[in-house]
Amino acid sequence: MVLLMKDLWDQLHKDIPPAERVAERTAWKRAQQRALAVIHLNCERDQKRLIAEAESGFEVWDTLSQRYASSDIAHVMRIEKKFGQVHKRERQTIEQ
């Protein structure tokens, strides 16, 4: 959602322009770097270890989606159950 909000989602999936189209290639690289930064800022420590070597937003997204994306309904149900069991304790902040 953050990538959509920052107009980076479509940029994330664009192919790199040819070298002779310098301005487009520079804009593509800048968008990939912004996407890379946004994704890193929204990842947990363990996830950051998986993507530490990535050089573009697309590479990060591809790595994370291969690791975490699943169409397995049992997996989705486990996540929904776990999410439903999360409760904020009295002294916890929303972030915690």
C-alpha positions as CSV (number, residue, x, y, z in Angstrom):
1,M,0.0,0.0,0.0
2,V,2.9,2.4,0.7
3,L,4.3,1.7,-2.7
4,L,0.9,2.6,-4.3
5,M,0.6,5.7,-2.2
6,K,4.1,6.9,-3.3
7,D,3.4,6.0,-7.0
8,L,6.1,3.4,-6.9
9,W,4.1,0.2,-7.5
10,D,4.0,0.6,-11.3
11,Q,7.6,1.7,-11.4
12,L,8.6,-1.4,-9.5
13,H,7.5,-3.6,-12.4
14,K,8.8,-1.6,-15.3
15,D,11.7,-3.0,-17.4
16,I,14.9,-1.0,-17.3
17,P,15.0,1.3,-20.3
18,P,17.8,0.9,-22.8
19,A,21.1,2.6,-22.1
20,E,20.7,5.1,-24.9
21,R,17.5,6.5,-23.2
22,V,19.5,8.2,-20.5
23,A,16.8,10.3,-18.9
24,E,14.3,7.4,-18.7
25,R,17.0,5.1,-17.3
26,T,18.0,7.6,-14.7
27,A,14.3,8.1,-13.6
28,W,13.9,4.3,-13.5
29,K,16.9,3.8,-11.3
30,R,15.7,6.6,-9.0
31,A,12.3,5.0,-8.7
32,Q,13.9,1.6,-8.0
33,Q,16.0,3.2,-5.2
34,R,13.0,4.9,-3.7
35,A,11.0,1.6,-3.8
36,L,14.0,-0.2,-2.3
37,A,14.2,2.3,0.6
38,V,10.4,2.2,1.3
39,I,10.4,-1.6,1.4
40,H,13.4,-1.7,3.7
41,L,11.8,0.8,6.0
42,N,8.7,-1.4,6.3
43,C,10.5,-4.7,6.9
44,E,11.3,-6.5,10.1
45,R,14.9,-7.3,10.9
46,D,14.6,-10.9,9.7
47,Q,13.2,-9.8,6.4
48,K,16.0,-7.3,6.0
49,R,18.5,-10.1,6.2
50,L,16.8,-11.7,3.2
51,I,17.0,-8.5,1.1
52,A,20.3,-7.1,2.2
53,E,22.1,-7.8,-1.1
54,A,19.3,-6.5,-3.4
55,E,20.0,-3.6,-5.6
56,S,16.5,-2.6,-6.8
57,G,13.0,-2.4,-5.5
58,F,11.9,-5.1,-8.0
59,E,14.6,-7.5,-6.7
60,V,13.5,-6.9,-3.1
61,W,9.9,-7.4,-3.9
62,D,10.6,-10.5,-5.9
63,T,12.7,-12.0,-3.0
64,L,10.1,-11.3,-0.4
65,S,7.1,-12.4,-2.5
66,Q,8.9,-15.7,-3.3
67,R,9.5,-16.2,0.4
68,Y,6.1,-15.1,1.8
69,A,3.5,-15.2,-0.9
70,S,1.3,-18.2,-0.8
71,S,-2.0,-19.1,-2.3
72,D,-2.3,-22.1,0.1
73,I,-5.6,-21.5,1.9
74,A,-4.4,-23.3,5.0
75,H,-1.5,-20.8,5.2
76,V,-3.9,-17.9,4.8
77,M,-6.2,-19.3,7.5
78,R,-3.3,-19.7,10.0
79,I,-2.3,-16.1,9.4
80,E,-5.9,-14.9,9.9
81,K,-6.2,-16.9,13.1
82,K,-2.9,-15.5,14.4
83,F,-4.0,-12.0,13.6
84,G,-7.3,-12.5,15.3
85,Q,-5.6,-13.6,18.5
86,V,-3.4,-10.5,18.8
87,H,-4.5,-8.2,21.6
88,K,-3.0,-5.0,22.9
89,R,-2.0,-5.3,26.5
90,E,-2.7,-2.5,29.0
91,R,0.7,-0.9,28.9
92,Q,1.6,-1.6,25.3
93,T,1.5,1.1,22.6
94,I,-0.1,0.4,19.3
95,E,3.3,0.0,17.7
96,Q,4.3,-2.7,20.2
